[in-house]
Amino acid sequence: MKDLCKTCVKRNRCPFHHPNPTAFKCVYYENVEKEDKWLRFELKEEKPKTKVYSVISKRDECELGEIKWYPSWRKYCFFGTIEFETVLSEDCMLTISIFTTELNKKHKEKRRLLREG
């Protein structure tokens, strides 16, 4: 896994080199919240308990799919669009994975605070 995170300040603390990406932070990981080089995440719909995000290609501004809550798995997942075949590189899949991991982490924390509070 060489040079996957070129903007990381300390490579030994980069989420790309650790099995639990939320355990460490790097510059790339913190900035992936809304967009990266090829993808942009836009809030599409805000439901009472969850949110729906569009995953948009910055190259041609088309929607590649959505990230939304999947009740069967009780976590956010990526749903590719059915209008055309979605092709993703490993970098794009990694970006989507990090984004969904962060959403799941925030959702879990929110639920924990509601139970405690």
C-alpha positions as CSV (number, residue, x, y, z in Angstrom):
1,M,0.0,0.0,0.0
2,K,2.5,2.6,-1.1
3,D,1.7,6.3,-1.5
4,L,-2.1,5.9,-1.3
5,C,-2.2,9.0,0.9
6,K,0.2,11.5,-0.6
7,T,-1.1,14.4,1.5
8,C,-0.7,12.6,4.8
9,V,1.6,14.4,7.2
10,K,2.7,11.3,9.1
11,R,2.4,8.1,7.0
12,N,2.5,5.8,10.1
13,R,-0.7,7.5,11.3
14,C,-2.5,7.3,8.0
15,P,-5.9,5.5,7.9
16,F,-4.9,3.8,4.6
17,H,-2.2,1.9,6.4
18,H,-4.4,0.8,9.4
19,P,-7.2,-1.7,9.5
20,N,-9.4,0.7,11.4
21,P,-9.5,4.0,9.4
22,T,-11.3,5.9,12.1
23,A,-8.5,5.2,14.7
24,F,-6.1,7.7,13.1
25,K,-6.3,11.0,11.2
26,C,-4.5,12.4,8.3
27,V,-5.0,15.5,6.1
28,Y,-6.6,13.5,3.3
29,Y,-9.0,11.7,5.7
30,E,-10.2,15.0,7.3
31,N,-10.8,16.7,3.9
32,V,-12.7,13.8,2.3
33,E,-15.8,14.9,4.3
34,K,-17.3,16.8,1.3
35,E,-15.0,16.2,-1.7
36,D,-11.7,14.9,-3.0
37,K,-9.9,15.1,-6.4
38,W,-12.5,13.1,-8.3
39,L,-15.7,12.9,-6.2
40,R,-18.0,15.3,-4.4
41,F,-20.5,14.4,-1.7
42,E,-23.7,16.5,-1.6
43,L,-26.4,16.2,1.0
44,K,-29.5,15.2,-1.0
45,E,-32.1,14.6,1.7
46,E,-32.3,14.9,5.4
47,K,-34.6,12.3,7.0
48,P,-35.6,12.4,10.7
49,K,-32.9,10.0,11.8
50,T,-30.5,9.6,8.7
51,K,-29.2,11.5,5.7
52,V,-28.9,10.7,2.0
53,Y,-25.8,11.9,0.1
54,S,-25.3,12.0,-3.7
55,V,-21.9,10.9,-4.9
56,I,-21.0,13.1,-7.9
57,S,-18.2,12.8,-10.4
58,K,-16.3,16.1,-10.6
59,R,-15.2,15.2,-14.1
60,D,-18.6,15.2,-15.8
61,E,-20.9,16.2,-12.9
62,C,-23.0,13.1,-13.1
63,E,-24.4,11.2,-10.1
64,L,-22.6,7.9,-9.6
65,G,-24.9,6.8,-6.8
66,E,-26.1,7.6,-3.3
67,I,-24.9,6.9,0.2
68,K,-27.9,6.2,2.4
69,W,-28.9,4.2,5.5
70,Y,-29.4,0.5,4.8
71,P,-31.7,-0.8,7.6
72,S,-30.9,-4.5,7.0
73,W,-27.2,-3.9,7.8
74,R,-27.9,-1.0,10.2
75,K,-25.3,1.2,8.5
76,Y,-24.7,3.7,5.7
77,C,-23.9,2.0,2.3
78,F,-23.2,3.1,-1.2
79,F,-25.9,2.4,-3.8
80,G,-24.8,2.7,-7.4
81,T,-27.1,4.4,-9.9
82,I,-29.2,2.1,-12.1
83,E,-29.2,4.6,-15.0
84,F,-25.8,3.5,-16.2
85,E,-23.0,1.2,-15.3
86,T,-20.9,2.7,-12.4
87,V,-17.1,2.0,-12.8
88,L,-14.9,3.0,-9.8
89,S,-11.2,2.9,-9.3
90,E,-9.6,1.8,-6.1
91,D,-9.1,5.4,-5.1
92,C,-12.7,6.3,-5.6
93,M,-13.9,3.2,-3.7
94,L,-11.5,4.1,-0.9
95,T,-12.9,7.6,-0.7
96,I,-16.4,6.3,-0.6
97,S,-15.4,3.8,2.0
98,I,-13.9,6.4,4.2
99,F,-16.9,8.7,3.8
100,T,-19.3,5.9,4.8
101,T,-17.1,4.8,7.7
102,E,-17.2,8.4,9.1
103,L,-21.0,8.6,8.6
104,N,-21.4,5.3,10.4
105,K,-19.1,6.4,13.2
106,K,-21.1,9.7,13.7
107,H,-24.4,7.9,13.6
108,K,-23.3,5.4,16.2
109,E,-22.0,8.2,18.4
110,K,-25.3,10.2,18.0
111,R,-27.3,7.1,19.0
112,R,-25.1,6.5,22.0
113,L,-25.5,10.1,23.2
114,L,-29.3,9.8,22.8
115,R,-29.4,6.6,24.9
116,E,-27.3,8.2,27.6
117,G,-28.9,11.6,27.6
